[in-house]
Amino acid sequence: MYKNILFLALLAISCNVENKVTDESMTASIQTIEDMSMPKNFHEFKLKNIDGEEVDFSQYRGRKVMLVNVASKCGYTSQYAELQELHEKYGDKLAVLGFPANNFGGQEPGTEEEIKTFCSENFGVTFPMFEKISVKGVDKHPLYRWLSDKDMNGWNDKEPAWNFSKYLIDEQGKLVDFFPSAVSPMDEKILQHLSI
């Protein structure tokens, strides 16, 4: 759907009667069209999991969700154990979702299969893991654009500064909190959202 809308926007721009469209105005127009087609709520997103199957995030309605950009070769990689603990202890209240990303120091160079094996063998990960995406930069995935643009999510402009940054979504699909990498998944700041 996004590609069709983008194509139509580019076609309209290229057909400008006076043909005076600058690169800047074209980029701004494309960005506006993309933003209009962006989901307004977390539950509207769909993304492939680590096995290549599409997951409709509407299934998370009624539960809190924590999104974490993860990496296998990071100083914070040991947080996988705490994320798994959070999943096991509070999975009825909170869905933990892992998003492998290679944006910081090349610390997630592996394929989806390698990442899945690493997480399973080293940390016994059973919480949902997703396809490898980009969480910042020009190729930032639309989900992370939504998470880090206050015009889209309502209040937050913080994007991940490193691996294992955490975003918390409420039961209605609204972004409610952001935690930097150094905050443990089992930190009281996070647990208080679960009324524990």
Number of C-alpha atoms within 10 A of each C-alpha: 7 12 9 9 15 18 13 13 19 16 11 11 18 13 11 10 9 6 9 10 14 10 9 9 12 15 13 12 16 19 14 14 17 17 17 13 13 17 17 17 19 23 18 14 15 14 14 14 18 20 12 11 11 13 14 13 16 15 10 18 14 13 17 23 25 23 20 26 25 28 30 23 16 17 12 18 17 14 20 23 16 16 24 19 17 19 22 16 11 15 16 10 16 23 21 24 20 25 21 29 26 21 21 16 12 13 18 21 17 18 13 19 11 13 21 19 14 15 18 12 10 12 18 13 21 14 17 14 23 22 22 24 18 20 27 19 10 7 10 14 15 17 19 18 20 24 29 23 15 14 13 18 20 15 14 17 16 15 20 23 13 20 29 30 23 27 22 22 24 19 16 15 22 18 24 15 16 22 18 17 20 13 17 18 26 13 10 12 13 20 13 9 15 12 7 8
